[in-house]
Amino acid sequence: MKRLGSLVCDGSDGIKRQVKAWNALEPGIRLPASLPDGGFIGQQTPLIDAVELLDMHIRLEPDPRAVDPSVTALAKEEEIR
């Protein structure tokens, strides 16, 4: 979520690329249906406000896969066992 907030500076193309990359790891990730593809309505986006509100009310911790990519491999090994 925090990464999404920082992507706003890259514009809608940056957001589209990141959502596509996230979908490679976790299929089904998408922006809310009320937002057009890319998360912007004209020159504005509510994504920064939404991320800040979530972070204020629910402490957002980094995804362990972002900190240590081996976490994903370990989790898959556990599933196989």
DSSP file (Angstrom, degrees, kcal/mol; ACC not computed):
  #  RESIDUE AA STRUCTURE BP1 BP2  ACC     N-H-->O    O-->H-N    N-H-->O    O-->H-N    TCO  KAPPA ALPHA  PHI   PSI    X-CA   Y-CA   Z-CA
    1    1 A M     >        0   0    0      0, 0.0     4,-1.6     0, 0.0    50,-0.1   0.000 360.0 360.0 360.0 -43.6    0.0    0.0    0.0
    2    2 A K  H  >  +     0   0    0      1,-0.2     4,-1.7     2,-0.2     5,-0.2   0.884 360.0  56.0 -64.9 -35.4    2.7    2.5    0.9
    3    3 A R  H  > S+     0   0    0      1,-0.2     4,-1.3     2,-0.2    -1,-0.2   0.894 103.1  56.1 -61.4 -38.7    4.4    1.7   -2.5
    4    4 A L  H  > S+     0   0    0      1,-0.2     4,-0.6     2,-0.2     3,-0.5   0.912 104.6  52.4 -60.2 -43.2    1.2    2.7   -4.2
    5    5 A G  H >< S+     0   0    0     -4,-1.6     3,-0.7     1,-0.2     4,-0.3   0.870 109.1  49.2 -61.4 -37.5    1.2    6.1   -2.5
    6    6 A S  H >< S+     0   0    0     -4,-1.7     3,-0.7     1,-0.2    -1,-0.2   0.719 101.2  65.4 -75.9 -19.1    4.8    6.8   -3.7
    7    7 A L  H >< S+     0   0    0     -4,-1.3     3,-1.8    -3,-0.5     4,-0.4   0.654  76.6  85.6 -75.6 -15.4    3.9    5.8   -7.3
    8    8 A V  G X< S+     0   0    0     -3,-0.7     3,-1.5    -4,-0.6    -1,-0.2   0.847  82.2  60.7 -56.5 -34.1    1.5    8.7   -7.7
    9    9 A C  G <  S+     0   0    0     -3,-0.7    -1,-0.3     1,-0.3    -2,-0.2   0.777  99.0  57.6 -63.3 -25.8    4.5   10.9   -8.7
   10   10 A D  G <> S-     0   0    0     -3,-1.8     4,-0.7     1,-0.2     3,-0.3   0.535 108.3-134.6 -82.0  -6.6    5.1    8.5  -11.6
   11   11 A G  H <>  -     0   0    0     -3,-1.5     4,-1.8    -4,-0.4     3,-0.3  -0.184  42.9 -45.2  80.0-175.9    1.5    9.1  -12.9
   12   12 A S  H  > S+     0   0    0      1,-0.2     4,-2.6     2,-0.2    -1,-0.2   0.817 134.2  58.0 -64.4 -32.1   -1.0    6.7  -14.1
   13   13 A D  H  > S+     0   0    0     -3,-0.3     4,-2.3     2,-0.2    -1,-0.2   0.910 106.5  48.9 -65.4 -40.1    1.5    4.8  -16.3
   14   14 A G  H  X S+     0   0    0     -4,-0.7     4,-2.1    -3,-0.3    -2,-0.2   0.894 112.1  48.6 -64.0 -40.1    3.6    4.0  -13.2
   15   15 A I  H  X S+     0   0    0     -4,-1.8     4,-2.7    23,-0.2     5,-0.2   0.919 110.4  51.1 -66.7 -43.6    0.6    2.9  -11.3
   16   16 A K  H  X S+     0   0    0     -4,-2.6     4,-2.2     1,-0.2    -2,-0.2   0.926 110.7  49.1 -59.4 -45.1   -0.5    0.6  -14.1
   17   17 A R  H  X S+     0   0    0     -4,-2.3     4,-2.2     1,-0.2    -1,-0.2   0.912 112.7  47.4 -61.3 -42.9    3.0   -1.0  -14.4
   18   18 A Q  H  X S+     0   0    0     -4,-2.1     4,-2.8     2,-0.2    -2,-0.2   0.915 110.6  50.2 -68.3 -42.0    3.1   -1.6  -10.6
   19   19 A V  H  X S+     0   0    0     -4,-2.7     4,-2.0     1,-0.2    -1,-0.2   0.903 111.2  50.6 -62.0 -39.6   -0.4   -3.1  -10.4
   20   20 A K  H  X S+     0   0    0     -4,-2.2     4,-1.0    -5,-0.2    -1,-0.2   0.912 111.0  48.5 -62.9 -42.3    0.6   -5.4  -13.4
   21   21 A A  H >X S+     0   0    0     -4,-2.2     4,-0.9     1,-0.2     3,-0.6   0.909 110.2  51.1 -64.8 -41.9    3.8   -6.4  -11.5
   22   22 A W  H >X S+     0   0    0     -4,-2.8     4,-3.1     1,-0.2     3,-0.8   0.882 104.4  58.4 -62.2 -36.7    1.9   -7.1   -8.3
   23   23 A N  H 3< S+     0   0    0     -4,-2.0    -1,-0.2     1,-0.3    -2,-0.2   0.775  96.2  62.4 -65.5 -25.6   -0.6   -9.3  -10.3
   24   24 A A  H << S+     0   0    0     -4,-1.0    -1,-0.3    -3,-0.6    -2,-0.2   0.852 116.3  31.2 -65.7 -32.8    2.3  -11.5  -11.4
   25   25 A L  H << S+     0   0    0     -4,-0.9    -2,-0.2    -3,-0.8    -1,-0.2   0.818 137.4  20.9 -90.1 -36.7    2.9  -12.3   -7.7
   26   26 A E  S >< S-     0   0    0     -4,-3.1     3,-1.2    -5,-0.1    -1,-0.2  -0.779  81.9-144.9-139.4  87.5   -0.7  -12.1   -6.4
   27   27 A P  T 3  S+     0   0    0      0, 0.0     3,-0.1     0, 0.0    -3,-0.1  -0.188  80.0  38.2 -56.8 143.5   -3.4  -12.4   -9.1
   28   28 A G  T 3  S+     0   0    0      1,-0.3     2,-0.3    -5,-0.0    -5,-0.1   0.347  72.7 140.5 100.2  -5.5   -6.5  -10.4   -8.7
   29   29 A I    <   +     0   0    0     -3,-1.2    -1,-0.3   -10,-0.1     2,-0.3  -0.558  24.8 150.0 -71.5 129.9   -4.9   -7.2   -7.3
   30   30 A R        -     0   0    0     -2,-0.3     3,-0.1    -3,-0.1   -10,-0.0  -0.980  47.5 -98.1-154.2 162.8   -6.7   -4.2   -8.8
   31   31 A L        -     0   0    0     -2,-0.3     6,-0.0     1,-0.2     8,-0.0  -0.411  62.6 -74.2 -76.1 160.2   -7.6   -0.6   -8.0
   32   32 A P    >   -     0   0    0      0, 0.0     3,-2.1     0, 0.0    -1,-0.2  -0.251  42.7-119.5 -55.5 144.6  -11.1    0.1   -6.8
   33   33 A A  T 3  S+     0   0    0      1,-0.3     4,-0.1    -3,-0.1    -2,-0.1   0.743 110.3  66.4 -59.9 -25.0  -13.7   -0.1   -9.5
   34   34 A S  T 3  S+     0   0    0      2,-0.1    -1,-0.3     0, 0.0    -3,-0.0   0.640  91.6  75.6 -74.3 -12.4  -14.7    3.6   -9.0
   35   35 A L  S <  S-     0   0    0     -3,-2.1     3,-0.1     1,-0.1     6,-0.1  -0.815  86.0-120.5 -99.2 138.6  -11.2    4.6  -10.2
   36   36 A P    >   -     0   0    0      0, 0.0     3,-2.6     0, 0.0     2,-0.1  -0.258  52.1 -69.7 -66.0 164.6  -10.3    4.6  -13.9
   37   37 A D  T 3  S+     0   0    0      1,-0.3     3,-0.3     2,-0.1   -21,-0.1  -0.368 128.3  30.5 -55.7 124.6   -7.3    2.4  -15.0
   38   38 A G  T 3  S-     0   0    0      1,-0.1    -1,-0.3    -3,-0.1   -23,-0.2   0.230 114.0-102.3 104.3 -12.7   -4.2    4.1  -13.6
   39   39 A G  S <  S+     0   0    0     -3,-2.6     8,-0.4     1,-0.2     2,-0.4   0.497  83.2 116.9  80.9   3.8   -5.9    5.6  -10.5
   40   40 A F        -     0   0    0     -3,-0.3     2,-0.6     5,-0.1     5,-0.2  -0.858  48.0-160.8-110.9 142.5   -6.3    9.2  -11.8
   41   41 A I  B >  S-A   44   0A   0      3,-3.7     3,-1.7    -2,-0.4     2,-0.4  -0.930  77.6 -49.0-114.4 101.2   -9.4   11.2  -12.4
   42   42 A G  T 3  S-     0   0    0     -2,-0.6    -2,-0.0     1,-0.2     0, 0.0  -0.607 123.2 -22.9  67.9-124.3   -8.2   14.0  -14.6
   43   43 A Q  T 3  S+     0   0    0     -2,-0.4     2,-0.3    -3,-0.1    -1,-0.2   0.359 127.0  76.6 -97.3   3.4   -5.1   15.3  -12.9
   44   44 A Q  B <   -A   41   0A   0     -3,-1.7    -3,-3.7     2,-0.0     0, 0.0  -0.811  53.4-170.1-119.7 156.3   -6.0   14.1   -9.4
   45   45 A T        -     0   0    0     -2,-0.3     3,-0.4    -5,-0.2     4,-0.3  -0.998  20.5-152.2-141.3 140.2   -6.0   10.9   -7.6
   46   46 A P  S  > S+     0   0    0      0, 0.0     4,-2.3     0, 0.0     5,-0.2   0.417  76.1  97.7 -86.4   3.0   -7.5    9.9   -4.2
   47   47 A L  H  > S+     0   0    0     -8,-0.4     4,-2.5     1,-0.2     5,-0.2   0.880  78.5  51.6 -63.1 -40.5   -4.8    7.2   -3.8
   48   48 A I  H  > S+     0   0    0     -3,-0.4     4,-2.5     1,-0.2    -1,-0.2   0.944 112.2  46.5 -61.9 -47.0   -2.5    9.2   -1.5
   49   49 A D  H  > S+     0   0    0     -4,-0.3     4,-2.5     1,-0.2    -1,-0.2   0.907 112.2  51.2 -61.7 -41.3   -5.3   10.1    0.8
   50   50 A A  H  X S+     0   0    0     -4,-2.3     4,-2.4     2,-0.2    -1,-0.2   0.918 111.2  46.9 -63.7 -43.3   -6.5    6.5    1.0
   51   51 A V  H  X S+     0   0    0     -4,-2.5     4,-2.6     2,-0.2    -2,-0.2   0.917 112.6  49.9 -64.6 -43.3   -3.0    5.2    1.8
   52   52 A E  H  X S+     0   0    0     -4,-2.5     4,-2.0    -5,-0.2    -2,-0.2   0.900 111.0  49.3 -63.4 -40.4   -2.5    7.8    4.5
   53   53 A L  H  X S+     0   0    0     -4,-2.5     4,-2.1     2,-0.2     5,-0.3   0.925 112.1  48.0 -64.7 -44.1   -5.9    7.1    6.1
   54   54 A L  H  X S+     0   0    0     -4,-2.4     4,-3.5     1,-0.2    -2,-0.2   0.934 112.4  48.8 -60.5 -45.0   -5.1    3.3    6.1
   55   55 A D  H  < S+     0   0    0     -4,-2.6    -1,-0.2     1,-0.2    -2,-0.2   0.849 110.8  51.1 -64.9 -33.8   -1.7    3.9    7.6
   56   56 A M  H  < S+     0   0    0     -4,-2.0    -1,-0.2    -5,-0.2    -2,-0.2   0.888 122.7  29.2 -70.1 -38.7   -3.2    6.2   10.3
   57   57 A H  H  < S+     0   0    0     -4,-2.1     2,-0.4     1,-0.3    -2,-0.2   0.752 130.6  32.5 -96.5 -27.2   -5.9    3.7   11.3
   58   58 A I  S  < S-     0   0    0     -4,-3.5     2,-0.3    -5,-0.3    -1,-0.3  -0.961  87.0-124.4-132.4 113.6   -4.1    0.4   10.5
   59   59 A R        -     0   0    0     -2,-0.4     2,-0.7    -3,-0.2    -4,-0.1  -0.411  26.8-144.6 -60.4 116.8   -0.4    0.3   10.9
   60   60 A L        -     0   0    0     -2,-0.3    -1,-0.1    -5,-0.2     3,-0.0  -0.765  14.9-164.2 -89.3 117.5    0.9   -0.9    7.5
   61   61 A E        -     0   0    0     -2,-0.7   -59,-0.1     1,-0.1     2,-0.0  -0.734  30.7 -96.3 -97.3 149.0    3.9   -3.1    7.8
   62   62 A P        -     0   0    0      0, 0.0    -1,-0.1     0, 0.0     5,-0.0  -0.338  44.5-102.2 -60.9 144.2    6.1   -3.9    4.8
   63   63 A D    >>  -     0   0    0      1,-0.2     3,-1.6     2,-0.0     4,-1.3  -0.522  26.6-131.6 -64.6 129.5    5.3   -7.1    3.0
   64   64 A P  H 3> S+     0   0    0      0, 0.0     4,-3.0     0, 0.0     7,-0.3   0.797 106.6  62.1 -57.6 -27.1    7.9   -9.6    4.1
   65   65 A R  H 34 S+     0   0    0      1,-0.2     7,-0.1     2,-0.2     6,-0.1   0.820 101.9  51.4 -67.5 -29.2    8.5  -10.6    0.4
   66   66 A A  H <4 S+     0   0    0     -3,-1.6    -1,-0.2     1,-0.1    -3,-0.0   0.832 115.3  41.4 -75.2 -31.9    9.6   -7.0   -0.3
   67   67 A V  H  < S+     0   0    0     -4,-1.3    -2,-0.2     1,-0.3    -1,-0.1   0.889 135.2  12.6 -80.0 -42.2   12.1   -7.1    2.6
   68   68 A D    ><  -     0   0    0     -4,-3.0     3,-2.3    -5,-0.2     4,-0.3  -0.853  61.8-163.7-141.4 100.0   13.4  -10.6    1.9
   69   69 A P  T >> S+     0   0    0      0, 0.0     3,-0.9     0, 0.0     4,-0.9   0.713  87.0  72.1 -58.2 -21.3   12.4  -12.3   -1.4
   70   70 A S  H 3> S+     0   0    0      1,-0.2     4,-2.6     2,-0.2     5,-0.2   0.710  80.3  75.6 -68.5 -17.3   13.4  -15.7    0.1
   71   71 A V  H <> S+     0   0    0     -3,-2.3     4,-2.4    -7,-0.3    -1,-0.2   0.900  93.9  50.8 -59.1 -40.8   10.2  -15.6    2.2
   72   72 A T  H <> S+     0   0    0     -3,-0.9     4,-2.1    -4,-0.3    -1,-0.2   0.924 110.5  48.2 -63.0 -45.0    8.2  -16.4   -0.9
   73   73 A A  H  X S+     0   0    0     -4,-0.9     4,-2.0     1,-0.2    -2,-0.2   0.905 112.3  49.1 -63.3 -41.5   10.4  -19.4   -1.7
   74   74 A L  H  X S+     0   0    0     -4,-2.6     4,-2.2     1,-0.2    -1,-0.2   0.902 109.4  52.0 -64.7 -40.9   10.2  -20.6    1.9
   75   75 A A  H  X S+     0   0    0     -4,-2.4     4,-2.0     1,-0.2    -1,-0.2   0.900 109.4  49.6 -63.2 -40.4    6.4  -20.3    2.0
   76   76 A K  H  X S+     0   0    0     -4,-2.1     4,-1.8     1,-0.2    -1,-0.2   0.887 108.9  52.5 -66.1 -38.1    6.1  -22.3   -1.2
   77   77 A E  H  X S+     0   0    0     -4,-2.0     4,-1.6     1,-0.2    -1,-0.2   0.901 108.5  51.1 -62.3 -40.4    8.3  -25.0    0.3
   78   78 A E  H  < S+     0   0    0     -4,-2.2    -2,-0.2     1,-0.2    -1,-0.2   0.893 107.8  52.5 -63.2 -40.4    6.1  -25.1    3.3
   79   79 A E  H  < S+     0   0    0     -4,-2.0    -1,-0.2     1,-0.2    -2,-0.2   0.878 107.1  52.7 -62.7 -38.0    3.0  -25.5    1.1
   80   80 A I  H  <        0   0    0     -4,-1.8    -1,-0.2     1,-0.3    -2,-0.2   0.864 360.0 360.0 -67.2 -36.7    4.6  -28.5   -0.7
   81   81 A R     <        0   0    0     -4,-1.6    -1,-0.3    -5,-0.1    -2,-0.2   0.489 360.0 360.0 -71.7 360.0    5.3  -30.3    2.6
